[in-house]
Amino acid sequence: MSAYLVVNAKITDQSQLDQYMAAVGPTLAGHEFKVLAVSTDPEVLEGSPGERTVIMEFADRAALHAWYDSPEYAEVRKFRLAGTDGFAIIVDSL
């Protein structure tokens, strides 16, 4: 069953996010995934989300965690966390 990583955040420090964007690519090498959506201009129907949303698809939760919990991504993730205020969730496909 596919698993989706959904990240939504308000950008608080663009320079930190730029460092993240420059470094995240190599952490994905060897991991099967698809980027389904990236938006900085969402149409908000409810609530108060941040302006940046990313949705990624992985084969399953184990595949998603293999990347997200990897030491390589942990080193890079700190830039995203320092430059944004938001959330990341995993949801399963139907």
C-alpha positions in Angstrom: 0.0 0.0 0.0 1.5 3.3 -1.0 2.3 5.8 1.7 2.3 9.6 1.2 4.5 12.1 3.0 2.6 15.4 3.3 4.5 18.4 4.5 3.0 21.8 5.0 4.9 24.8 6.4 5.2 28.5 6.8 8.7 29.6 5.6 10.4 31.4 8.4 14.0 31.5 7.1 14.4 31.2 3.4 18.2 30.8 3.6 17.7 27.6 5.8 15.2 26.3 3.3 17.5 27.1 0.4 20.3 25.0 2.2 17.7 22.2 2.6 16.7 22.3 -1.1 20.4 22.3 -2.2 21.2 19.2 -0.1 18.0 17.0 -0.1 18.4 15.5 -3.6 21.4 13.2 -2.8 19.5 11.8 0.3 16.9 10.4 -2.1 19.3 8.4 -4.2 18.5 4.7 -4.1 15.0 5.4 -2.7 11.9 4.8 -4.9 9.6 7.8 -4.7 7.5 10.3 -6.7 7.0 13.9 -5.9 3.3 14.4 -6.6 2.9 18.0 -5.7 4.9 21.1 -4.6 3.0 24.3 -4.1 3.7 27.7 -2.7 0.3 29.0 -3.6 -2.4 26.7 -2.3 -6.1 27.4 -2.3 -7.1 27.3 1.3 -10.5 25.9 2.0 -10.2 25.5 5.8 -7.7 26.4 8.5 -4.5 28.3 8.4 -1.8 26.3 6.6 1.6 27.5 5.6 2.4 28.6 2.1 4.5 25.6 1.1 3.1 22.1 0.6 4.9 19.0 -0.7 3.4 15.6 -1.3 5.6 12.6 -2.0 4.6 9.0 -2.7 6.6 6.0 -1.5 5.9 2.3 -2.0 4.8 1.9 1.7 5.5 3.2 5.1 8.7 1.1 5.5 10.1 2.7 2.3 9.2 6.2 3.4 10.8 5.6 6.8 13.9 4.1 5.2 14.5 7.5 3.7 13.1 9.8 6.3 14.9 8.1 9.2 18.2 7.7 7.4 21.3 9.4 8.8 21.7 11.2 5.5 18.3 12.8 5.6 18.6 13.5 9.3 21.6 15.8 8.5 19.6 17.7 5.9 16.2 17.7 7.6 17.6 20.1 10.3 17.7 22.9 7.7 14.1 22.4 6.8 13.1 22.4 10.5 15.2 25.5 11.1 13.7 27.4 8.2 10.0 26.4 8.4 7.2 26.1 10.9 4.7 23.4 10.0 4.0 19.7 10.0 4.8 16.5 8.3 2.4 13.5 8.3 2.2 10.1 6.7 -1.0 8.9 5.1 -1.7 5.6 3.4 -3.4 5.1 0.1 -6.8 3.5 -0.1 
